[in-house]
Amino acid sequence: MSDWLHDLPVPWMALVIFGFTYLVAATTYAVVAALSGKLARSYRSVSVGMLPSLGIIFGLFVAFTAAQVWADNDRATTDVSREASALRSVLVFAASFPGESETTLRNLVKDYVQEVATVEWPMMAHQRAALNTTPRPLVDALKLVLSLPTSGPGQQTAQHEITTAIERALDARRQRIIVSLAEVDFVKWVCLYLQA
């Protein structure tokens, strides 16, 4: 599907889809009505026997396509939540390193969120987000955390938890991008339209 259809408001999208469907139905009706004589009678006898079967198959195509889309949506929601939770953990544990380190770590997380919102999400919307790059703010945050001197078991634990949380955020980001690249196969769309 092209982006112009996805960018339409829902009422306009529904109007375009239903309009296209009705246009195809009207064209099919016109072709069938134009048939005359024996051909029309034989077509009617075949269509009566096939209509229930075709309706069931069409319903299954729609259900399987919708199930794939819903599953992708659920995965995307889960991955975004995991990423946000991991970043929140980084901010919570950053308080264990008060002062300049905490401020720098908070600013790096803020920069990462800003980059995701302004750069990655639009790229994901157009299926152009890349997996082969690691976001600079998270790399810098990881380097900062690993270079911090720890004074006691509390800061050691916080350092370990921040490192783990950054790794979880990177993994959730990767999964989020993978889901953004998922789409319904062209063959499924063709089968759905032919069946309709």
C-alpha positions, 0 to 999 in steps of 0.5 A: 500500500502506498503512503498517501492512503495511510496518511489520509484521515480515517473517514477519507480512508474509509471513503476511498476503500469503500469507493474502490470496492463499490467500483469493482462490484459495479464493474463486475455487475455490469460485465455480468449484466452484459452477458446474454443468452446461454452464457448468462444462464450458465454463469448464474447456475455456477455462481449460486453454488460457489457463492457460499464457498467464496464468501467463506474463503474471503472471510478467512483471507480477511481474518488472517490478514487482520490477525497478522496486522493485530499481532504486529501492532501488539508486538510494536506496543510491547517493544515500545513499552519495554524500551520506555521502561528500560530508559526509565530504569536508567533515569532511576539508577542515575540518581546513584551517581549524583552531580555532573554524572547524573546530569550528563546521563539524564541529558543523554537519555533525553537526547536519545528520546528526542532523536527517536521521536524526530528521526527514527519514528518518521523513518520507521513510518516509511520503512527506512529505519536502519538496524546497522546503526547504534544511536550515539546518545545510548553509546555515549551513555554506556561509555559514561556509565562504564567509566564511572568510578564506584564507591561501594556496592550500591553504586556497583549495583547501579552501574550494572543495572544501568548497563543492563537497562541500556542493553534492554533499550537497545534490544527493544529498539531493534525489535521495534524497527524489525516490526516497523519493517513488517508488512502484509505480503503483496501476494496476500493483497492480490489474493484478497482483491481477487477473492473480493 
